Amino acid sequence: MKIILSIVLLAVISFADIDYKKELESLQNIGVKTLDKNESADLFLIDFWASWCEPCKEGFAYYEEKIKSQKTKKIILISVNLDDTTDKAEKFLKSYPQNNVIVWDEKKKFMEMLNFDAIPMMIVLDKNWKEVGRIKGFNSESKKKLAKFL
């Protein structure tokens, strides 16, 4: 039991050290909006996706609707693309246009730093850019988890 607790504690500590703003700024912008590191919000949602990922496609419209419906919280969605080339992502975005910041993690370094290997994955950050949760996949369970943060 102590070993499991130690592993969990190490994981939490390592995520606490991530400078999300810095890491996101280092990625290539492929959307119409740019990341404003000084912008404030109640929540920042970092959504990892790829053009070939069917659940990711379903999530786009859902997230946009949920964010727009918020009356009491300001939420900023940042989409991190994991395609092999920007061409694939840009072609995809013509069919699924987005109004949020979209960046490309060309070498998947940000994804590796966050220690996950499946998408869609959403990292939920508080107003201080500190991780408060993760939402894996896009299904009824992930929608319930997102609702708790909203």
N, C-alpha and C positions, 0 to 999 in steps of 0.2 A: 504494500500500500504506500509506503514512504517513497518508493522508487517512482511510482505513477505520479504521486503528488509533486515530486521533484521535476519530473519531465514536464508536467503541466506548467509549473512555475517558471521553468526555463523558457518555455514557449511564450508565455505571457510577457516575460521580461524582454525577450528578443523582439517581439512585435512592438513593444513600447518604445524601442530605440529607433524605429523606422521613421524617417522624416518624409512623410507622404508628399508634402508639397514639393520638396526637392526632387524626389523620385519622379513625380508626375511632370515636373518642369523639364526633366531631362529627356522625356519622350517626345517624339515628333508629332506635332499637331496635324491632324488630317481632316478636321472639321471646320466649320465656319466660325465657331467661337473659340477663343483662347482662354487658357487658365489664368485667372486673376488671383494670385496667391494672397492678396490682401482682402479679397471678398469674404464677407462673413456670412455664416449660415448656421442654422440650428443643427443640421445634419449634412454630411457629405456622403454620397453613395458612389462607390467606385465599382463599376460593372465591367467585368472581364468577359469578352465575347469574341466570336469569329464568324465570318460570313457563312461558313458551312454548318454552323450549329443551329439546328432547328429550334430548340428551346430558347436560344438567345434571341432569335427573331421574334418569337412570341412575347418575350419579355419587354422588348422595346416599347411597343404601344402601351402595354400595361403600366410600366414605370412612368411614362410620360403622363398618363391619365391620373395616376395616384399622386404624383408630385403637383400637378395642376390643381387637384382637388383640395390640397392642403390650404387651409385658411389661417392657421395659427403658427405654422412652422415654415421657415424658409429652408428649402432643401435644394442642394446642388448635386446634379448627377454628372459624373465624369465617366465616360466610356473608354475602356482600354481595349483596343483591338489586338488580337493575337494571330492574325493571318500571316502567311509567309511573305506577302508583298502588299504594298499599299494599294496596288491596282485592284486586288480582290476586294479589299475593304471599300474603296471608293465606288466600285461598281455596285456593290451591295447597298451602299448608302444612297444611291440614286433611287433604288426601289423602297428603301426604308429610311427616309430622311429623318435626321435628328436635330433638335434645337439645343443640344447640350455640348459640352466640351468633349471632343473625341481625339484621343491620342493613340499612337501605335507603339507597341512594345516589340520592336523588331526582333530582338534576340531573346525575348521571354525572360529577361533578367529580373524585371519587377515581379513577374509571376513566380519565379523561382525564389526570390527573396521572401515572398509571402508564404511560401511552402504549401502550394496546392498544385494539383495536376489534372483538374477537370473543370470544365466550364459548362454552363455559366456559373460564375462565382461573383458574389457581391460582398465588398468590404464596407462596413458601416462605420463612419467616423463621427465623433461628436463635434461640437463647435470649435474645439481646440485641436482638431485634426488627430485625435487619439482614437484608436480602434476600440469599438464597443461591441462589435459583432460581425459575424459572417453568415451569409446566406448561400447555401449550395443548391444548384439546380434551379429550375423554374417549374414549379408544380404547386399543388394546393398547400403543401407544407411550407414551401418557401414564401408563398403569398401571406400565410399566417404570420410567419416570422417578420416579414417586412412590415405588416400592419402593426405589430407590437412596437416597432421603432417609430412609426409615423404617428 
